Amino acid sequence: MLRVIEFSLLKRSRALLFLFLIVCASLLLAAETSLVGMASSFDTAAQGRWLLALEPEDPQLQHRLWQVYRDTDPAQSLKHLRLATELSPYSRLYWDHLASACEALGEAPCADRAIERLLKLSPMVPYYHELAAETNLRSNRLDDSLSEFRRLLELDPNYAPSVWNSLRVAAEPDVIFQKMLADPIRERAGSRIEAKVQVSYVKFLSSQADNDAAFRIWKLVSTEHMVGGSEIRPADGDVESVGRRAALLETPLQPLTDDPQRPGATAYRPSSIPAPFPFASAEPYLDRVIGLGRIQEAVTVWGDLERMGIVTRPPQTEKFVPARQPDNLIFNGDFEQFPLN
């Protein structure tokens, strides 16, 4: 009987010890969770210093101290933010905040290092390339800025409007195009700007009333994407197409200064090469040029669109090309249907 009682007591003591260990572990976990919560939510520097004594190597705590000191002691806040990046070198959030904080305090080398680290951590994130481009632009490093802007547009063409606004007064449009949008070295390496992005720059320049620059850039774009690389002057049919579009826009046509030479039927055959960009990309620019009465430029743009295979003339019109004379009412009266055979 005595042995049975001793065994029972021993069993009970082991169970109590096990329960005690579970309670201690739960308390420690609760305390740790509480510290983590406090590390990200305390409001005063005194609370932060008290927590720092308990967890001196907690990057989240250092980051929160940066937020607390940011408005009252910028230098001290930056110190804590640097410590956060050292304790957690793979945190994009900390490096992002460090780049912004350093630039706000005028510490360009610090900002550059932080941005460089971000680009190494996430080279395919467009926002970091935009951050690098804007920082370089503010530091008057134009070539570096254009390089980052180009990479940004390669990754995400939707950034184009913000890029054009940033570069509005940074350099001449021709320089921007040659260095950022048409760099042959980068293109040979397989990294190419989409044609619709190039056209969006033309539209931006036109919307800013820089019409001469817009037309110059358009010619660079169209030459780069010309089917077969041939230069053919616009035909009478181009003038008629632009004329119909101008009539729809209720814009009076201005007389042309010369009579373009007819290129012949071959120029109007649809190309098997895919169009570099859809007509919708160039349509706003074409309409704006017509609306401004710059009809000779509009004729050129329309001809370029034909030669790039973006717009095509129906094949059945080729046999009527020689018959397009000023006294031919069918082709001179804006009729949309073709004559019967």
FENGIDA-V201734 format. One record per pair of residues at least 4 apart in sequence whose ideal C-beta (glycine too) atoms are under 6 Angstrom apart, sorted by the first residue. I is the first residue (numbers start at 0). J is the second residue. D is the distance in Angstrom with one decimal. If there is no record, write none. Layout:
i: [I	I]
j: [J	J]
d: [D	D]
This chain:
i: [36	37	37	38	38	38	38	38	39	39	41	41	44	47	47	50	51	54	56	58	58	58	61	61	61	62	64	65	65	65	68	68	68	69	73	77	80	80	83	84	84	84	87	91	91	94	94	94	96	97	98	98	98	101	101	101	102	107	110	114	114	117	118	118	125	125	125	128	128	128	129	131	132	132	132	135	135	135	136	140	145	145	148	148	149	151	152	152	152	153	156	156	158	159	159	163	166	170	170	172	172	172	174	175	176	176	176	176	177	180	180	185	186	192	194	194	194	195	195	197	198	198	198	201	201	201	201	202	202	204	204	204	205	205	205	205	209	214	221	224	224	225	226	226	226	226	226	231	231	232	232	233	233	233	233	234	234	235	237	237	237	238	240	241	241	241	242	243	244	245	245	245	248	248	250	250	252	253	253	255	262	264	264	267	267	269	270	272	274	274	275	276	278	278	278	281	285	288	288	288	289	304	304	305	312	322	323	327	328	329]
j: [40	41	50	50	57	59	60	63	59	63	46	47	67	64	67	60	55	60	86	83	86	87	79	82	83	83	79	76	79	80	72	75	76	76	104	100	97	100	93	93	94	97	93	95	120	113	116	117	100	113	110	113	114	106	109	110	110	138	134	130	131	127	122	127	151	154	155	147	150	151	151	147	144	147	148	140	143	144	144	144	178	179	162	179	179	158	156	192	196	190	193	196	162	196	199	203	175	174	175	204	212	216	178	179	180	181	216	219	181	192	197	190	191	196	224	275	276	276	280	220	276	280	281	213	216	217	284	283	284	209	212	213	210	213	284	287	213	296	303	275	307	306	270	272	306	307	308	262	266	259	260	237	259	298	302	261	262	323	298	301	302	298	301	297	298	301	252	333	289	250	252	289	289	290	289	290	294	292	294	295	266	317	320	312	317	311	308	308	308	309	307	280	282	309	310	285	300	293	296	297	297	309	310	310	316	327	330	331	332	338]
d: [6.0	5.4	6.0	5.9	5.8	5.0	4.2	5.9	5.6	5.6	3.9	5.6	5.5	4.7	5.7	5.7	5.8	5.6	5.8	4.6	3.9	3.8	4.7	4.5	4.0	4.4	4.1	4.6	4.5	4.0	4.6	4.7	3.6	4.5	5.9	5.6	5.2	5.8	4.7	4.7	5.7	5.5	5.9	5.9	5.7	5.1	5.0	5.1	5.9	4.3	5.1	3.7	5.0	4.3	3.6	4.0	4.2	6.0	6.0	5.8	4.9	4.6	5.7	5.5	5.4	4.5	4.2	5.0	4.9	4.2	5.3	4.4	4.9	3.6	4.5	4.2	4.2	3.8	4.1	5.9	4.9	4.4	5.2	5.9	4.7	5.3	5.8	5.8	5.4	5.8	5.5	4.9	5.6	5.3	4.8	4.2	5.7	4.4	5.4	5.8	4.3	5.7	5.9	5.4	4.8	5.7	5.4	5.8	5.8	5.2	5.2	4.8	4.8	5.2	5.6	3.9	4.3	4.2	4.5	4.6	5.7	4.6	5.5	5.1	5.1	4.9	5.5	5.5	4.9	4.5	5.0	3.8	6.0	4.1	5.4	5.2	6.0	5.3	3.9	4.0	5.4	5.8	4.6	5.4	5.9	5.9	5.4	4.4	5.3	4.8	5.6	3.8	5.1	4.8	3.3	5.0	5.3	5.1	5.2	4.8	4.7	5.5	5.5	4.8	5.3	5.3	6.0	5.4	5.9	4.5	5.5	4.9	5.7	5.8	5.5	5.6	5.6	5.3	5.1	5.9	3.9	3.8	5.8	4.3	5.9	4.5	3.8	6.0	4.9	4.6	5.9	4.5	5.7	5.3	5.9	5.7	5.4	4.9	5.2	4.6	4.8	4.5	4.7	5.5	5.3	5.9	4.8	5.5	5.0	5.4]
